[in-house]
Amino acid sequence: MSEVMKPRVWLDMDPGIDDAWALVVAMNQSIVTGISTVAGNAGLQNTYANAKRVLEVVGGRRVPVVPGASEPLLTPLATAPGFHGQGGMGEWNVSTEIIPPEMTRVWTWWSQHAGEMNSTHLIATGPLTNIAISLLAYPHLSTIWASVTCMCGALPGAQMDKAQEFNVYTDPHAADIVFHWAQRVQLIGINVAHKAVIPMSDLDRLNRMGEVGHMLEKMLKFYSQRARGEGGDPRAFPIDDVVAVAAVVRPEIFEWREMPLAVVREGPLRGTVVLSPIDVRRSPVRVATDVDVAGFRDWLWEAMDCYEEESW
């Protein structure tokens, strides 16, 4: 894909193993203008350090990494060591980085650089806390992005074993704010992301991809054993955050439908995404309803080809 055709993206992440693969793919398939990190799969000191370390491996040291929120808006932080390990990177080395209290947080960064963002797509693969704070602190940021693609929740009415999904469950108040106030929002729910699973046998391909492949292979050995079967096939595992990148780079492999959305913020259904037909102030969210699984897998491994070539 030529530089002219590549979309400009900003990644808002909580790396996280599938976030790491999403970052690797995005560096090849888009022009990554920046990365912000949020507490989610691991604490903020871990997610901030993890994003910087993955960037070093893929040669993206010039991409700015900006810290964001260290906890959800109104609920205690619950991380995901069962899927991602204590530091978020599975069996890849755990690291943290002390973030100076005076360091600019991402909502301030976005406000200071808002004029540069109007052709940039925001891809959020963690809890939506950073975006919600930006909308509350700087309302003009609601319209600056070309699109806001969120990997969270599930399509209302989808037949799922669980109504919630980690990102929206972790900070349901933030997700509801984003669905209410942000413009040009796209939703990739787990009911769609969990169709685009990767066969366990495909992991062998990473061994031919140099340092990048070895990094991912070490992470995914940990993650795949814990996530396998999440999409219904015990021989495969989902990589939700990579699907969110595909939604921006290859939107034609998805089916879409527009609907206004809200989030249940409290109680036993906390984190459930629901239709919001009575709130006329809410702009419709463009929701993925299906994905071409073969097309997704072809795109993913084509995106990884450059790393295989570098290893020879």
N, C-alpha and C positions, 0 to 999 in steps of 0.2 A: 504494500500500500504506500503510495507516494505521500510526501509530507503535505502536499496541497490537499489531499483527500482526507487526511487524518483529522478527526475532531480534536479540539482543545478541551481538556478536562481538568478538573480539580478533584482529588480523591479525599474524602472525609472518612477515616477508617479507625478501626480498633485492632490492629494486627496482633494476634490471630493468623491462623495458618491459611485459611482460604482467602483472607485479605492479602496475604503475602503473594499467593499465586495471582490474585487479581492485579496486584501492583506490577508483577513481572509482565503479565500480558498487556496491561495498559501502557507500559513503557515502550512496547513495540507497536501497538495498534493505535495509539493516540499521541497527542502532544500533551504531556503531563506538565501543567503549569505550577502545581503545588500540591502538597499533601498536608492535611490537618489530622490530628489524632485526638481520640476521645477514650475515656475509660469505658470498657465493655468486656471483651474477652479476657482482658487483663487490666491491671491498674494503669493509670496514665503514664507513669514513669516507664513502665514496660512497653506500652504501645508506642510511645514516642521514640524510645530507643530502637524498638523493632523496625519501625518504618525507616529510620536512618540506616540501619544495618542492611536491610534488604536493598535499599537504594545503592549502597556501596557495592554490593555484589553485582547489580545490573548496570553499574556505571552511571548512576544518576545523581552524583554528589552535588551537582549544581541546582537540583530541584529543591526549593525551600520546603522545610518541614516545620510546621507551626503547631504548638500544643493548643489544646482546647480544654474541655471540661474534665475535671477529675472525679465527678460523681453526677448521677442523674439530678434532674431538677428538684424533685420532691421525695424521692424514695432512696433507700440505702443501695449502694452499689453491690451487685452480685455478679462475680466474674464466672468464667467457664473453664476452670482447669481440667475438668473431666474430658473435654474435647481438645483443648489447646495446650494443656500443660500449665504449670505454675506461672511461667513467664510469658505464655502466649505462643511460643514457637515449638512446642513439642520437645523433641530430642535435639533440636538445634540449640546452640548455647543460649542460656538465659542471660539477659542483660537488663540493666536499668540505667536511667540517666537522670541526674538531678536537674530539674527544670527551675531556673531562677525565678523567684516570685515576680520580679519586675519584667520578665519576658513578655512581649506582646502576645496576647491570645488571639485565636483565629478570628473571632467576631470583630475585633478591632482591626485586624489585618484586612479582612474583607471590606470593611467600611473605608479604610484608607486607600484601597486599590479598586474600589467599585467600578471606576471607569474602564478598567482593563478586563472586566469579567463578562461583558455583554455577549460575547460569542463563545463563552466557556460553559461546558456542561458540568454540573456538580454531581458526582457519584458518591452516594453515602452507603457504606457497607457496615456501619456500626450503629449504635444507638444514635438518635437524631438530636442529642442534647446540644451540640455545637450550633446546628442550624436553627434550633428553636431559640437559643439565646441571641443569636444574630438578629432574628426577626423581632424579638422583644426589645432589644437595645437599639437597633437601627432599622426601623420599619421599611426604609427605602430599599433594603437588601432583598425584599420579597420579589422584586422584578428584575434583578440584575442578571440572572443566569439564563442561558439558552434553554436549559432544562434542569430539573432536580430529580435524579433517579435514586430511589430508595429501595434497598434490599431489606424488606421487613414485612412482617405480618403475613396474612394469607388473604386471598380473594374472598370477599364476603359470600357466604353460602358454600364455599368449597368443602368437600368431604375430606376432612383431615382427622387424623388420630388426636391431634391437639389443636386447639383454636389459636393458641399463642405462638409466637416466634420470638427468639431471644432478643433481638434488637428492639422490637416494639414493646415487649414485656419488660425489658430492663428500664426503659424510660417512656412509659405510655403517655405521660403528659407532654413530653417533647414531640412525640409522633403526632399527637392530636393538633398541636400548634402548627406543625409543618403542613399537615393536610388542610388546615383552616386558612393559613395566611400565605403560604408560598405559592408562586405561580409556576405553571408548566411542570407540574409534578408527575413523575412516572413511578409506578409501584411494581416491583417484582416480588411476588409473594412466594412463600415456600411451597405452595401447591404447584407452582410452575417450576421454580428452581429445582425442586426435588425430582422432576422428570429428567432433567439434564444431568444424569449421573455418569460417573466415570468408572468403567470396569477396573477392578483391582489389577488385572493383568496389564493394563496400560501404563502402570507406574514404571515398568521396566524401561519404557522409552526415555525416561528422564535421565537414565544413566549415560546416555549418549550426548548430553547437553552441557558438558563442562561444569564449571563452578555453579552456575545457576541451577542446572539440573540436579546436581548433588545436594545443593541446599534444599530444594523442594522435595527431593526424594526422602531426605532425612526427616523433614517435617511431616510429610504425608504418610510415611510408615506409621507414625504415631496417630495421626488424625484419622486415616482411613480405617484403621482397626476399630475406632470408636464410633465413626459415623456410618460405617457400612450398614446397609439395610435400611437407612433412613428414607430412601426413596422406594422401598418395597422389594429391592433386589439385594439379597445378601452377598452377591458377588460384585457389588458396585457401591459407590459412595457419592454423595452430592458435594459440589463445590459452589455453594450459593453465590458468593461474592464475585466469582468470575462471570456468572450469569448476568450480574448487574452491569459489568463492563460490556458484555456482548449486547445488552439492550441499547447502549448508546452507539457502539461501533457498527453493529449489524441488526438494527431494529426490524428489518424485513423478515428475520427468522422467527419473529414472535407474532402472535395474534393479540390485538388490543381492543379494549373497550373503555369508554369514559364513564365515570360515575363519581359523585361527591362522597367523600369518606370521612368517618370519625373513628375514634378509638375509645374503647371502654377503659377507663383509667383506674378504677378501684374495684374491689370485690373479687369473687371467684372467677369472673370472666375477664379480669384485668389483661390487657394486651390484645383483646379481640378487635379486629378491624371490622367495622360495620358500615352499612350505607347511611348516609345523612341526607335524606330527601327533603327534610323540612327547613334546613338551614340554607337559605338562598344566597348567603354571602360566600359560601364555599365554592370555589372553582372546581370543576370536575377534575378528577385525577385520572390520568391515562394508565389503565391497569392491564398488565399482561395476563391474558387468559390461557395461553398455550405457547409452546415452543417447539420448533423443529429440532428434535434431539440429534438426529444425524447431522443436520446442518451446524448445530452448535459444536459437536465434537470435531467435525472437520475444521471449523474455524479455529477452535482452540489449538489443535496440533499444527495448523498452518502458522498460527501466531508464535508457536514455539520453535518453528523451523530455524530461525536466525540463531538461536542459541546452540542448536545441533551443529550448524555450519561452523560456528566459532570454536567448537570443541575439537575439530579435526585440523 
